[in-house]
Amino acid sequence: MAARRDVDASDDGGKVMEANQQLDRELLQCQLSSSLTIVHLERIISLGISPHYVCHWTTADAFRELYQNWKDAILERFQLDRLAFRPYFEDADDHYAVMVPDPMDMEGRRFLGFIKYNKKYR
């Protein structure tokens, strides 16, 4: 059962469903296929942080740092005001997802970024 928290309680859930569909399409594009075998890709994101600084971090600490850097990059790349950054959060049984819709897209079909964290890798 998925629990969703968002900053716009009036949303009917359609945006989250569309974001999940977009996320699934983009994740499929990132996978490699070789002789009908799907290869799982891991992405390593360098944040330029000293190992000494992070040696006592929990998974939540690391995710918080990734999220903050991701948010700052979206704000800078799309020249958004901090108040225009209005993410949707989804807590499903198998993953957490954060999606940032484009505030200029009145149809709500374009997203500026997303993070999907699979719980099985915790």
Sequence and secondary structure as in RCSB ss.txt:
>XXXX:A:sequence
MAARRDVDASDDGGKVMEANQQLDRELLQCQLSSSLTIVHLERIISLGISPHYVCHWTTADAFRELYQNWKDAIL
ERFQLDRLAFRPYFEDADDHYAVMVPDPMDMEGRRFLGFIKYNKKYR
>XXXX:A:secstr
  EEEES TT  SHHHHHHHHHHHHHHHHHSEEETTEEE           HHHHTT  HHHHHHHHHHHHHHHHH
HHTT  GGG   EEEE SSEEEEEEE TT TTS  EEEEEEEEGGG 
